[in-house]
Amino acid sequence: MANQPLYKKIYQELKKQIFTGELKEDEQLPTELELSEMYNVSRITSKRAVVELENEGLIYRVRGKGSFVKRRETEQVSTNQETILFIMPFAQNEGFGNYAEGILESFKETPFRLQMQPHEWLTSGNDYTLKQDYAGIIYYPINTQISLDFLYKCQVQEIPVVILDKSIEKIEYDSVVADNHEGGKMSAEYFLDQEIEDVLFISVNRFSDVSSVRDRYLGYLTAMYENEKNPIQLMPKEGDELESFFKTVFEEVNQLTQENKNVGLVVENDVIAIRLMTYLKQQGMEVPKQVGIIGFDNIQAANLMDPPLTTVAQNFYEMGHLAGELLKNQIVNTKNDYSEHVVPVELIERQSAKYQ
C-alpha cells in the first residue's frame, strides 16, 4: 500500500478528534502554523488538511480568528441514516456481488441505500464516523483479532451490525453463516461412500482465526469418526510458504498412493484446492485416479479446471438477503435476541473427486 500523504494524516487525526469529542463544537482548531510545527510539515500541507475539513463541512473559518468545529446539522444526520454499509474483505472479490444482490433485495421497499467498502477503508479514519453516517452495517470479517476490535467498537457505539460468513464468540450480534459443518461432513462422506480409506483435511488458515474453516473441519471429523476412520489434518508450519506446504501434502499423498491406496482431500476452500490440484498435477499425480479433491465455495474458476472441481456451494444471495432482513429488524427494534442463522449448502458433483 502506498504511503499516505502527509496532509491526509493531519486531516484524519483532526477528523478523529472532532467525532470523538476531543475537539468540541465551536472549539478552535490549531492554526496552520501550529499544525505545521506539530507535524513537522510545510504550511501548504497543513493548510490543505484544513481545507479538506472545511470542504467536508466539519469546520468553519472566521476571518482574522481561525478555524472552528462546526455544529452538526440534524438534516445531514437524518439523510446519512438511510445508508447501509457493507464491509467486504477486499475491493474486488468473487461472490460478493451475489451477497450484495441479496442485501439490496431485502431493502427494496425501504428508503435505505447500500454502500460497499473494502475492509482497508476502515483503517483510513472512517470508523470514527460510523454512528453518525450509517443506519447499520453488514460486516464480513477478515480474521478474529481485527474483527473483535472493530465489532467491540460498534457495540460500544450501539451500531446495528450483522456479521456475514463467520461467527465471533462473545460478540452480541446476529450472524449469517453457511452450514460449514454439514459441508465438511458431506465432503468427507462423498469419499467414504466410494470406499476411499484415507481422507485428509487440508487447510492453510488457523482454526482460531477463521471459524468457518474450523466448522468445516469439525464436520469432516464427524464423518470420519462415524465411519470409524482415522482423521488426518495437514496445515502449514509457522512461517511456511504455500509451495513448501504443498510439497508436504504431495509427500504425504505420494506415500499413501505407493501403498496402493486411493486418497481423498477435503480442502478448506476452492482457491487453495485449485492451486493444490495444479501443484499435484505438476508433480505427475493423476486427479482423480490417484487423488480426489473437493473444495468449498463454488467459485467460477472451479468449473473451468481440468478436471472440473467438485465443491460445496454456498447460497450467497440467500445469505445476503437474510443478513439484510436481520439488520432491518435491529434498526427498528432496540431490543433484540441475537443468534447465529445457518443457511444450507449443496455439494456440486464434478470430476475431481469421482473415482472410476
C-alpha positions as CSV (number, residue, x, y, z in Angstrom):
1,M,0.0,0.0,0.0
2,A,1.3,3.5,-1.0
3,N,2.4,5.8,1.8
4,Q,-0.3,8.1,3.0
5,P,0.0,11.8,2.0
6,L,1.0,14.0,5.0
7,Y,-1.9,16.3,4.7
8,K,-4.2,13.3,4.8
9,K,-2.7,12.1,8.1
10,I,-3.3,15.6,9.7
11,Y,-6.9,15.7,8.2
12,Q,-7.7,12.2,9.6
13,E,-6.3,13.0,13.0
14,L,-8.3,16.2,13.3
15,K,-11.4,14.4,12.0
16,K,-11.0,11.8,14.6
17,Q,-10.7,14.4,17.3
18,I,-13.9,16.1,16.1
19,F,-16.0,12.9,16.0
20,T,-14.7,11.6,19.3
21,G,-15.5,14.9,21.0
22,E,-11.9,15.7,21.8
23,L,-12.5,18.8,19.7
24,K,-15.9,20.1,20.7
25,E,-18.4,22.1,18.6
26,D,-17.3,25.8,18.1
27,E,-13.9,24.9,19.6
28,Q,-10.9,26.5,17.7
29,L,-8.5,24.2,15.8
30,P,-4.7,24.8,16.0
31,T,-3.6,27.3,13.4
32,E,-2.0,26.3,10.1
33,L,1.3,27.4,11.5
34,E,0.8,25.4,14.7
35,L,-0.2,22.3,12.7
36,S,2.9,22.6,10.5
37,E,5.1,22.7,13.6
38,M,3.2,19.9,15.4
39,Y,3.5,17.5,12.4
40,N,6.8,18.9,11.0
41,V,5.3,19.7,7.6
42,S,5.1,22.8,5.4
43,R,2.3,25.4,5.9
44,I,1.0,24.4,2.4
45,T,0.5,20.9,3.7
46,S,-1.2,21.9,6.9
47,K,-3.5,24.3,5.0
48,R,-4.6,21.6,2.6
49,A,-5.7,19.4,5.6
50,V,-7.7,22.3,7.0
51,V,-9.3,23.0,3.6
52,E,-10.3,19.3,3.3
53,L,-12.1,19.6,6.7
54,E,-13.8,22.8,5.5
55,N,-14.9,21.2,2.2
56,E,-16.4,18.3,4.2
57,G,-18.4,20.7,6.3
58,L,-16.7,19.8,9.6
59,I,-15.3,23.2,10.3
60,Y,-15.9,26.9,9.6
61,R,-13.5,29.8,9.3
62,V,-13.7,33.2,11.0
63,R,-11.7,35.9,9.3
64,G,-8.8,37.1,11.5
65,K,-9.6,34.5,14.2
66,G,-9.1,31.0,12.7
67,S,-10.9,27.7,12.2
68,F,-13.6,26.2,14.4
69,V,-15.5,23.0,14.7
70,K,-18.9,23.3,13.0
71,R,-22.1,22.2,14.7
72,R,-23.5,19.1,13.0
73,E,-26.8,19.7,11.3
74,T,-29.8,17.4,12.1
75,E,-30.8,17.2,8.5
76,Q,-27.4,15.8,7.5
77,V,-27.6,13.0,10.1
78,S,-31.1,12.1,9.1
79,T,-30.1,11.7,5.4
80,N,-27.0,9.7,6.3
81,Q,-29.1,7.4,8.5
82,E,-30.7,6.0,5.3
83,T,-27.4,4.4,4.2
84,I,-26.4,0.7,4.9
85,L,-22.7,-0.1,4.9
86,F,-21.5,-3.4,3.5
87,I,-17.8,-4.0,4.5
88,M,-16.0,-6.7,2.4
89,P,-12.5,-8.1,2.9
90,F,-11.3,-6.7,-0.5
91,A,-12.4,-4.2,-3.1
92,Q,-12.8,-7.0,-5.7
93,N,-13.9,-10.4,-4.6
94,E,-15.9,-13.0,-6.5
95,G,-19.2,-13.9,-4.8
96,F,-19.7,-10.6,-3.1
97,G,-21.8,-9.4,-5.9
98,N,-24.3,-12.1,-5.1
99,Y,-24.2,-11.1,-1.4
100,A,-25.0,-7.5,-2.4
101,E,-27.9,-8.6,-4.7
102,G,-29.5,-10.4,-1.7
103,I,-28.9,-7.4,0.6
104,L,-30.4,-5.0,-2.0
105,E,-33.5,-7.2,-2.4
106,S,-34.1,-7.1,1.3
107,F,-34.1,-3.3,1.3
108,K,-36.1,-3.0,-1.9
109,E,-39.2,-1.5,-0.4
110,T,-37.4,0.8,2.0
111,P,-35.7,4.2,1.8
112,F,-32.3,2.6,2.6
113,R,-29.5,2.5,0.1
114,L,-26.4,0.3,0.1
115,Q,-22.8,1.5,0.2
116,M,-20.0,-1.1,-0.3
117,Q,-16.4,-0.6,1.0
118,P,-13.3,-2.8,1.4
119,H,-12.0,-3.5,4.9
120,E,-9.0,-1.3,4.4
121,W,-11.4,1.7,4.2
122,L,-11.9,1.3,7.9
123,T,-8.2,2.0,8.5
124,S,-8.4,5.4,6.9
125,G,-10.1,7.1,9.8
126,N,-13.6,6.3,8.6
127,D,-14.5,4.1,11.6
128,Y,-14.9,7.1,13.9
129,T,-17.9,8.4,12.0
130,L,-19.9,5.2,11.5
131,K,-22.6,6.0,14.1
132,Q,-23.3,9.4,12.5
133,D,-23.1,8.2,8.9
134,Y,-24.8,4.9,8.7
135,A,-28.1,3.3,9.9
136,G,-26.4,-0.1,10.2
137,I,-23.5,-2.3,9.0
138,I,-23.3,-5.8,7.3
139,Y,-19.7,-6.9,8.1
140,Y,-17.7,-9.7,6.5
141,P,-14.7,-10.3,8.9
142,I,-11.1,-10.8,7.9
143,N,-9.8,-12.6,11.0
144,T,-10.8,-12.9,14.6
145,Q,-8.4,-10.3,16.1
146,I,-9.2,-7.5,13.7
147,S,-12.9,-8.3,13.9
148,L,-13.0,-8.3,17.7
149,D,-11.6,-4.8,17.8
150,F,-14.0,-3.4,15.2
151,L,-17.1,-5.2,16.5
152,Y,-16.4,-4.2,20.1
153,K,-16.2,-0.5,19.0
154,C,-19.6,-1.0,17.2
155,Q,-21.1,-2.5,20.3
156,V,-20.0,0.4,22.5
157,Q,-21.5,2.9,20.0
158,E,-24.7,0.8,19.8
159,I,-24.4,0.5,16.0
160,P,-26.7,-2.2,14.4
161,V,-24.5,-4.9,12.8
162,V,-25.0,-8.3,11.2
163,I,-21.9,-10.5,10.8
164,L,-21.6,-12.3,7.5
165,D,-20.0,-15.7,6.9
166,K,-18.4,-16.2,10.3
167,S,-19.4,-16.2,14.0
168,I,-17.4,-14.2,16.5
169,E,-17.8,-15.6,20.1
170,K,-18.7,-13.1,22.9
171,I,-20.0,-10.6,20.4
172,E,-23.7,-10.0,20.7
173,Y,-24.7,-9.5,17.1
174,D,-26.7,-11.6,14.6
175,S,-24.6,-13.7,12.3
176,V,-25.4,-15.4,9.0
177,V,-23.2,-18.4,8.1
178,A,-23.3,-21.2,5.6
179,D,-23.7,-24.7,7.1
180,N,-20.0,-25.2,7.1
181,H,-20.2,-28.3,9.5
182,E,-22.5,-30.1,7.1
183,G,-20.3,-29.0,4.1
184,G,-17.3,-30.6,5.7
185,K,-19.2,-33.7,6.7
186,M,-20.8,-34.3,3.2
187,S,-17.4,-33.8,1.5
188,A,-15.7,-36.5,3.7
189,E,-18.8,-38.8,3.2
190,Y,-18.5,-38.4,-0.6
191,F,-15.1,-40.0,-0.5
192,L,-16.0,-42.6,2.1
193,D,-19.1,-43.7,0.1
194,Q,-16.6,-44.5,-2.7
195,E,-14.7,-46.7,-0.2
196,I,-11.7,-44.4,-0.1
197,E,-9.7,-45.3,3.0
198,D,-7.6,-42.2,3.5
199,V,-9.4,-38.9,3.6
200,L,-7.3,-35.9,4.6
201,F,-8.4,-32.4,5.6
202,I,-6.2,-29.6,4.1
203,S,-6.2,-26.1,5.5
204,V,-3.9,-23.1,5.5
205,N,-5.8,-20.9,8.0
206,R,-5.7,-21.5,11.7
207,F,-9.0,-22.6,13.2
208,S,-8.7,-19.9,15.9
209,D,-8.6,-17.2,13.1
210,V,-11.4,-18.5,10.8
211,S,-14.5,-20.0,12.4
212,S,-15.9,-21.2,9.0
213,V,-12.8,-23.4,8.4
214,R,-13.0,-24.7,11.9
215,D,-16.6,-25.7,11.4
216,R,-15.8,-27.5,8.1
217,Y,-13.1,-29.4,9.9
218,L,-15.5,-30.4,12.7
219,G,-17.9,-31.7,10.0
220,Y,-15.1,-33.7,8.5
221,L,-14.2,-35.2,11.9
222,T,-17.9,-36.1,12.4
223,A,-17.9,-38.1,9.2
224,M,-14.6,-39.8,9.9
225,Y,-15.5,-40.9,13.4
226,E,-19.0,-42.0,12.5
227,N,-17.3,-44.3,9.8
228,E,-14.5,-45.4,12.2
229,K,-11.8,-43.9,10.1
230,N,-8.7,-42.1,11.3
231,P,-8.7,-38.4,10.5
232,I,-5.6,-36.8,9.1
233,Q,-5.3,-33.0,9.0
234,L,-2.4,-31.1,7.3
235,M,-1.7,-27.4,8.0
236,P,1.4,-25.3,7.2
237,K,4.0,-24.9,10.0
238,E,4.6,-21.4,11.2
239,G,6.4,-19.4,8.5
240,D,5.9,-22.0,5.8
241,E,5.4,-20.7,2.2
242,L,2.4,-22.2,0.4
243,E,4.5,-24.1,-2.1
244,S,6.5,-25.6,0.8
245,F,3.3,-26.7,2.4
246,F,2.0,-28.2,-1.0
247,K,5.3,-30.2,-1.1
248,T,4.4,-31.6,2.3
249,V,0.9,-32.6,1.1
250,F,2.4,-34.2,-2.0
251,E,4.8,-36.3,0.0
252,E,2.0,-37.5,2.3
253,V,-0.3,-38.3,-0.6
254,N,2.5,-39.9,-2.6
255,Q,3.4,-42.2,0.3
256,L,-0.2,-43.4,0.6
257,T,-0.6,-44.0,-3.1
258,Q,2.6,-46.1,-3.1
259,E,0.8,-48.3,-0.7
260,N,-1.9,-48.8,-3.4
261,K,-4.4,-46.6,-1.6
262,N,-6.6,-44.1,-3.1
263,V,-6.7,-40.7,-1.3
264,G,-9.3,-38.0,-0.9
265,L,-8.5,-34.4,0.0
266,V,-11.1,-32.2,1.6
267,V,-9.7,-28.7,1.1
268,E,-10.8,-25.6,3.1
269,N,-11.8,-23.6,0.0
270,D,-11.7,-23.6,-3.8
271,V,-8.8,-21.2,-4.1
272,I,-6.5,-23.4,-2.2
273,A,-8.0,-26.5,-3.8
274,I,-7.3,-25.2,-7.3
275,R,-3.7,-24.2,-6.5
276,L,-3.1,-27.6,-4.8
277,M,-4.6,-29.5,-7.7
278,T,-2.3,-27.6,-10.1
279,Y,0.7,-28.4,-8.0
280,L,-0.1,-32.1,-7.6
281,K,-0.6,-32.5,-11.3
282,Q,2.7,-30.8,-12.0
283,Q,4.3,-33.5,-9.8
284,G,2.8,-36.1,-12.0
285,M,-0.2,-37.1,-9.9
286,E,-3.4,-38.1,-11.6
287,V,-6.6,-36.4,-10.4
288,P,-8.9,-38.1,-9.6
289,K,-7.3,-41.5,-10.4
290,Q,-4.8,-41.3,-7.6
291,V,-6.1,-38.4,-5.5
292,G,-9.5,-36.8,-5.4
293,I,-10.1,-33.2,-4.4
294,I,-13.1,-31.3,-3.0
295,G,-13.1,-27.6,-2.4
296,F,-15.6,-25.2,-0.9
297,D,-17.3,-22.0,-2.2
298,N,-18.1,-23.0,-5.9
299,I,-16.2,-20.0,-7.4
300,Q,-16.4,-19.6,-11.2
301,A,-12.9,-21.0,-11.8
302,A,-13.8,-24.3,-10.1
303,N,-15.8,-25.4,-13.2
304,L,-13.0,-24.4,-15.6
305,M,-10.4,-26.7,-14.1
306,D,-9.2,-29.9,-15.7
307,P,-10.8,-31.9,-14.2
308,P,-13.6,-29.6,-13.0
309,L,-13.5,-29.2,-9.3
310,T,-16.1,-30.9,-7.0
311,T,-17.1,-28.3,-4.4
312,V,-19.5,-27.3,-1.8
313,A,-21.7,-24.3,-2.8
314,Q,-22.9,-21.6,-0.5
315,N,-26.1,-19.6,-1.3
316,F,-24.5,-16.2,-1.2
317,Y,-27.7,-14.5,-2.4
318,E,-29.8,-16.0,0.4
319,M,-27.1,-15.2,3.0
320,G,-27.1,-11.6,1.8
321,H,-30.9,-11.4,1.8
322,L,-31.2,-12.9,5.3
323,A,-28.4,-10.5,6.6
324,G,-30.4,-7.6,5.3
325,E,-33.6,-8.7,6.9
326,L,-31.9,-9.2,10.3
327,L,-30.3,-5.7,10.0
328,K,-33.7,-4.1,9.3
329,N,-35.0,-5.8,12.4
330,Q,-32.1,-4.4,14.5
331,I,-32.7,-0.9,13.2
332,V,-36.4,-0.9,14.0
333,N,-36.2,-2.8,17.3
334,T,-33.8,-1.6,20.0
335,K,-34.1,-4.8,22.0
336,N,-33.0,-7.9,20.1
337,D,-32.2,-11.6,20.8
338,Y,-29.1,-12.2,18.8
339,S,-28.3,-15.6,17.3
340,E,-26.4,-17.5,14.6
341,H,-28.5,-18.1,11.4
342,V,-27.4,-21.1,9.3
343,V,-28.0,-21.3,5.6
344,P,-27.9,-24.8,3.9
345,V,-25.1,-25.8,1.5
346,E,-25.0,-28.1,-1.6
347,L,-22.4,-30.5,-2.9
348,I,-21.7,-29.7,-6.6
349,E,-20.5,-33.0,-8.0
350,R,-17.9,-32.7,-10.8
351,Q,-15.0,-34.9,-11.9
352,S,-12.2,-34.0,-9.5
353,A,-13.4,-36.4,-6.7
354,K,-15.1,-39.2,-8.7
355,Y,-13.0,-42.4,-8.9
356,Q,-13.6,-44.5,-11.9
